[in-house]
Amino acid sequence: MKTVTSRRLLNLISLAGLGVSIWFIVYCFHLGVFHDTTILQSLVQQAAFFGPLLFIALQIVQVVVPIIPGGISLAAGVLIFGPITGFMYNYIGIVLGSMLAFILGRRFGKPLIHHLISQKTYERYIGWLDNQNRFTKLFALAIFLPVAPDDVLCLLAGLTKMSFKTFTLIILLAKPATIFLYSYALVYGGTFLSQLL
């Protein structure tokens, strides 16, 4: 498959995922989830064992292929499973997804990365790889901050000489802060907005 075709397909998938996310938020609003999260939790509890597994699998996939915006899935985890369990499921899914992105980047290199990210994004961050020590420091800082394109950087890290052990250590230590900030900002921001409406 040509790079342009695969990029278009991924853009369509992402757009569809965004549409589904918007529909889900509106649906949850009408159910009263933002006023009483037990409604959504009771729906998920009906899925029993498969609910958490499905959610973690979704988080793993969305790190590599952005099916839905990451922030929405983080907030959904907290709303659905509660603050502590939701955080843990988010953390497990995103850590495993990040590790998978690194492995794919290392195994398949630039051809795969060009299929997954735009040329503009690639060119914006490829310069970071010029200096290995500098990249490791910038990568650690970027993973810790909630505004960096973590998914892209995990793929690009696979092109460097960074060891899998170092990569995993950075992800394990830096991800909790980002997940916490994203999750709770979106959850409490959504609650605040629902009170205004």
C-alpha positions in Angstrom: 0.0 0.0 0.0 1.3 3.4 -0.9 2.2 5.9 1.9 -0.4 8.4 0.6 -3.1 5.8 0.5 -2.3 4.5 4.0 -2.2 8.0 5.4 -5.7 8.8 3.9 -7.0 5.5 5.3 -5.6 6.3 8.8 -7.1 9.9 8.6 -10.5 8.4 7.7 -10.3 6.0 10.6 -9.3 8.8 13.0 -12.1 11.0 11.7 -14.6 8.2 12.2 -13.2 7.6 15.7 -13.6 11.3 16.5 -17.2 11.1 15.2 -17.9 8.1 17.4 -16.3 9.8 20.4 -18.5 12.9 19.9 -21.6 10.7 19.6 -20.6 8.8 22.8 -20.1 12.1 24.7 -23.5 13.3 23.7 -25.0 9.9 24.5 -23.4 10.0 27.9 -24.7 13.5 28.5 -28.2 12.4 27.7 -27.9 9.4 30.1 -26.8 11.8 32.8 -23.3 10.3 33.1 -21.7 13.6 33.9 -24.1 14.1 36.8 -24.0 10.5 38.0 -21.1 8.3 36.9 -22.7 5.2 38.4 -25.0 5.1 35.4 -22.0 4.5 33.0 -20.3 2.2 35.5 -23.3 0.0 35.8 -23.4 -0.3 32.0 -19.7 -1.4 31.9 -20.1 -3.8 34.8 -22.6 -5.7 32.7 -19.6 -6.6 30.5 -17.8 -8.0 33.6 -14.4 -9.4 32.7 -14.4 -8.3 29.1 -15.0 -4.6 29.8 -11.5 -3.9 31.3 -9.8 -6.1 28.7 -11.5 -4.4 25.8 -10.7 -1.0 27.3 -7.0 -1.8 27.8 -6.8 -3.3 24.2 -8.4 0.0 22.9 -5.8 2.0 24.7 -3.0 -0.1 23.3 -4.2 0.2 19.7 -4.9 4.0 19.9 -1.3 4.6 20.9 -0.1 3.1 17.6 -3.1 4.0 15.4 -5.1 7.0 16.6 -8.6 5.5 16.4 -10.0 8.0 18.9 -8.3 11.1 20.5 -6.2 9.9 23.4 -7.5 12.5 25.9 -11.1 11.2 25.4 -10.1 7.6 26.1 -8.2 8.7 29.2 -11.2 10.6 30.6 -13.5 7.7 29.6 -11.4 5.3 31.7 -11.7 7.4 34.8 -15.5 7.9 34.2 -16.2 4.3 33.5 -14.0 2.5 36.0 -13.6 5.1 38.7 -10.5 7.2 39.5 -8.1 4.5 40.8 -9.1 1.6 38.7 -9.5 3.8 35.6 -6.1 5.3 36.1 -4.6 1.8 36.3 -6.3 0.6 33.2 -5.2 3.7 31.3 -1.7 3.3 32.6 -1.4 -0.4 31.6 -2.9 0.2 28.1 -0.8 3.2 27.3 2.4 1.7 28.6 1.9 -1.5 26.6 0.9 0.6 23.5 4.0 2.8 23.9 6.2 -0.3 24.1 4.5 -1.8 21.0 5.1 1.5 19.1 8.8 1.4 20.0 9.1 -2.2 18.9 7.3 -1.5 15.6 9.5 1.5 15.0 12.6 -0.5 15.6 11.5 -3.6 13.6 10.0 -1.9 10.5 11.8 1.5 10.6 11.0 4.5 8.5 8.7 2.9 5.9 6.2 2.0 8.7 6.6 5.3 10.4 5.8 7.2 7.1 2.6 5.2 6.9 1.6 6.1 10.5 2.5 9.7 10.7 2.4 12.6 8.3 5.5 13.9 6.6 5.1 17.3 8.3 5.1 15.7 11.7 8.0 13.4 10.8 10.1 16.4 9.6 9.2 18.4 12.8 10.7 15.7 15.1 13.2 13.8 13.1 15.9 16.4 13.9 15.7 15.3 17.6 17.4 12.1 16.6 20.6 13.8 15.5 22.1 13.5 19.0 21.4 10.3 21.0 22.0 11.8 24.4 20.0 14.9 23.6 17.2 12.8 22.2 17.0 10.7 25.4 16.7 13.8 27.6 14.2 15.5 25.3 12.2 12.2 25.0 12.0 11.8 28.8 10.9 15.4 29.2 8.3 15.2 26.4 6.8 12.0 27.8 6.5 13.7 31.2 4.8 16.8 29.8 1.1 16.3 28.8 1.4 18.4 25.6 4.0 16.4 23.6 3.0 13.9 20.8 4.0 10.9 22.8 2.8 8.4 20.2 5.0 9.9 17.5 8.0 10.1 19.8 7.6 6.4 20.8 7.7 5.4 17.1 10.7 7.6 16.4 12.6 6.3 19.5 12.6 3.0 17.8 14.9 4.5 15.1 17.5 5.5 17.7 20.1 3.4 19.6 18.1 3.8 22.8 17.8 0.5 24.6 14.4 -1.0 25.2 15.2 -1.1 28.9 15.9 2.7 28.9 12.8 3.4 26.9 10.6 1.3 29.2 12.0 2.9 32.3 11.2 6.4 30.9 7.7 5.3 30.0 7.0 3.6 33.3 8.2 6.6 35.4 7.0 9.6 33.3 3.6 8.4 32.0 1.7 8.4 35.3 1.9 12.2 35.6 0.7 12.8 32.0 -2.1 10.2 32.4 -3.2 11.8 35.7 -3.2 15.4 34.3 -5.1 14.5 31.1 -7.6 12.2 32.8 -8.7 14.5 35.6 -8.5 17.7 33.6 -10.9 16.3 31.0 -13.2 14.6 33.6 -13.5 17.6 35.8 -13.5 20.0 32.8 -16.4 17.9 31.4 -18.2 18.0 34.7 -17.8 21.8 34.9 -19.0 22.2 31.3 -22.1 20.0 32.0 -22.9 22.2 35.0 -22.8 25.3 32.8 -25.2 23.6 30.3 
